[in-house]
Amino acid sequence: MDDAGQRLRPEDVAVVIPALNEALRIREVVSDALAHCPRVIVVDDGSDDGTADLIADLPVTVLRHPERMGKGASLRDGFAEALRQGARAVATMDGDGQHCGADIPRMIDSANRHPGCVIVGARLRKRGCQPWYRRLGNDFGDWGISWACGFRMVDTQSGQRLYPARACAMDVPGEGFVFEAQMLISSARQLGLGVVALPVDTRYAGPEDEFRKSHFRLWHDLRLITTHVVLQILRHGNLLDEYRRTRRTRPVIDDDSGEFAPAAPPHPSTRTG
């Protein structure tokens, strides 16, 4: 259910896919998204491998950057186009094939159960497939971004999300992967939105699947995110008080199976500002 109190349907949602040199999987990703949502927007961020050409015959909107501008710029442009088309919510997927289009209806259902929240596709299933250094980076990111938001979350690094339209209309600072961290912080602090984790499968390269090398540079991008998050925390007053308040909450996990959470509790209230 969206902020207006009306249930979301697939036709109310735009799927935004930022893409940089995704020739390996982009057609599969876009076709998968179209199978579950009729409105798909691909933002080609200066690819030089023919990414856009591979989906030229599909019924999608393609925006192209003449040169690489980064994931933050791609998402901003995708959000703006989704709002121009009248979307009431925006789902995001990466173009490398690690996200599953079948999770889009599940995210819409979760948004209807948790109105006024950002839904994050949390990579909790088959998490053992994730490289140890990525798990370490994700855990550290969860700790810091939760502190900046004022409540605990899981998998704050996931690029598979569903945002209410008003979150996509914000003027959010930050570039690259910092932008996605700031989207959660601004949604919580400026709009008072909650963040709900929806368990999804973890998909990493293995014997049956091939993915391009991640654009996420673990130590470089984690350093940028950490520096940005620390500055955000400092804006909200006493560090220790904020930390204690954050740790008193528990992550909200929308898990019907009960594998990761017995039942999704009401989302902890957030402060704006």
NORDA-V42533 format. One record per pair of residues at least 6 apart in sequence whose ideal C-beta (glycine too) atoms are under 8 Angstrom apart, sorted by the first residue. I is the first residue (numbers start at 1). J is the second residue. If there is no record, write none. Layout:
# NORDA-V42533
i={I:I}
j={J:J}
This chain:
# NORDA-V42533
i={1:1:1:1:1:1:2:2:2:2:2:2:2:2:3:3:3:3:3:4:5:6:7:8:8:8:8:8:9:10:10:10:10:10:10:11:11:11:12:12:12:13:13:13:13:13:13:13:13:13:13:14:14:14:14:14:14:14:14:14:14:14:14:15:15:15:15:15:15:15:15:15:15:16:16:16:16:16:16:16:16:16:16:16:17:17:17:17:17:17:17:17:17:17:17:17:17:18:18:18:18:18:18:18:18:18:19:19:19:19:19:19:19:19:19:19:20:20:20:20:20:20:20:20:20:20:21:21:21:21:21:22:22:22:22:22:22:22:23:23:23:23:23:24:24:24:24:24:25:25:25:25:25:26:26:26:26:26:27:27:27:28:29:29:29:29:29:29:29:30:30:30:30:30:31:32:32:32:33:33:33:33:34:34:34:34:34:35:36:36:36:36:37:37:37:39:39:39:39:40:40:40:41:41:41:41:41:41:41:41:42:42:42:42:42:42:42:43:43:43:43:43:43:43:43:44:44:44:44:44:44:45:45:45:45:45:45:45:46:46:46:46:46:46:51:52:52:55:56:61:61:63:63:63:65:65:65:70:70:70:71:71:71:71:71:72:72:72:72:72:72:72:73:75:75:75:75:76:76:78:78:79:79:79:79:82:82:82:83:83:83:87:88:88:89:89:89:89:89:89:90:90:90:90:91:91:91:91:91:91:91:92:92:92:92:92:93:93:93:93:94:94:96:96:96:97:97:97:98:98:98:99:99:99:99:99:100:100:100:103:103:103:103:104:106:106:107:107:107:107:107:107:108:110:110:110:110:110:111:111:111:111:113:113:114:114:114:114:114:114:116:116:116:116:117:117:117:117:117:117:117:118:118:118:118:118:118:118:118:118:118:118:118:119:119:119:119:119:120:120:120:120:120:120:120:120:120:120:120:121:121:121:121:121:121:122:122:122:122:122:122:122:122:123:123:123:123:123:123:123:124:124:124:124:124:124:124:124:125:125:125:125:126:126:127:127:129:129:129:129:130:130:130:131:133:134:137:137:137:138:138:138:140:140:141:141:141:141:141:142:142:142:142:142:142:144:144:144:144:144:145:145:145:145:145:145:145:146:146:146:146:147:147:147:147:147:148:148:148:148:148:148:148:149:149:149:149:149:149:149:150:150:150:150:150:150:150:150:150:151:151:151:151:151:151:151:151:152:152:152:152:152:153:153:153:153:154:154:154:155:156:156:156:157:157:157:159:160:161:161:163:163:164:166:167:167:167:167:167:170:170:170:170:170:172:172:172:172:173:173:174:174:174:176:176:177:177:177:177:178:178:178:178:181:181:181:182:182:184:185:185:187:187:188:188:188:189:189:189:189:189:189:190:190:191:192:192:192:192:193:194:194:194:194:195:195:196:196:196:196:196:197:197:197:197:198:198:198:199:199:199:199:199:199:203:203:204:205:233:233:236:236:236:249:250:251:252:252:252:252:252:253:253:253:254:254:255:255}
j={7:8:111:112:113:115:8:12:88:89:111:115:164:165:115:116:164:165:166:88:115:88:112:88:89:108:111:112:108:36:37:38:104:105:108:37:38:39:87:88:89:37:39:87:88:89:90:91:104:108:162:37:39:40:41:78:81:82:85:87:89:90:91:33:37:39:40:41:90:91:92:93:104:41:43:75:78:79:81:82:90:91:92:93:26:29:30:33:40:41:42:43:78:92:93:94:95:43:45:71:74:75:78:92:94:95:26:42:43:44:45:47:51:52:74:95:44:45:46:47:51:68:71:74:95:215:47:48:49:51:212:29:47:49:51:95:96:212:47:49:50:51:54:96:97:210:211:212:95:96:97:211:212:42:51:54:55:95:54:55:58:97:93:94:95:96:97:99:101:40:42:55:58:60:58:100:101:102:40:93:101:104:40:58:59:60:101:101:101:102:104:105:91:101:104:61:82:85:87:58:60:61:60:61:62:63:78:81:82:85:52:55:60:61:62:63:95:62:63:64:65:74:75:77:78:51:52:62:63:64:65:65:68:69:70:71:73:74:64:65:66:67:68:69:95:62:64:62:62:81:85:77:78:81:73:74:77:175:176:179:176:177:179:180:215:174:175:176:177:178:179:180:175:92:179:180:183:172:179:90:92:90:163:168:169:90:165:168:165:168:169:165:164:165:108:111:162:163:164:165:162:163:165:168:104:107:108:160:161:162:163:159:160:161:162:163:99:101:159:160:159:160:211:212:214:203:209:211:203:204:211:121:159:160:200:203:200:201:203:121:160:198:200:162:198:200:119:121:160:161:162:198:162:119:162:196:198:254:117:119:162:164:254:264:194:196:252:254:264:267:164:192:193:194:164:193:194:195:196:252:267:161:162:163:164:167:183:184:187:193:194:195:196:161:162:196:198:254:153:154:155:156:158:160:161:195:196:197:198:155:158:160:161:198:200:154:155:158:197:198:199:200:253:130:138:155:158:200:201:202:154:155:197:199:200:202:253:260:199:200:201:202:201:202:135:202:202:203:204:206:138:202:204:204:218:218:157:218:222:155:156:157:222:226:156:157:181:222:225:152:153:154:155:156:157:225:226:229:230:233:153:156:181:184:185:225:229:152:153:156:246:229:233:242:243:246:181:185:189:229:232:233:236:184:185:188:189:195:246:270:188:189:236:242:245:246:268:270:271:188:194:195:246:249:267:268:270:246:247:249:250:251:184:195:197:251:197:251:253:197:181:184:195:177:180:216:180:200:180:183:183:187:193:191:183:186:187:191:193:183:186:187:190:191:179:182:183:186:179:182:181:182:228:221:224:216:221:224:225:221:224:225:228:225:228:229:228:232:195:229:232:193:195:194:195:270:232:236:270:271:272:273:272:273:272:269:270:271:272:270:252:267:268:270:252:267:252:253:254:264:267:251:252:253:254:253:254:255:253:254:255:257:259:260:209:211:211:211:239:242:242:271:273:268:265:261:261:264:265:267:268:260:261:264:261:264:261:264}
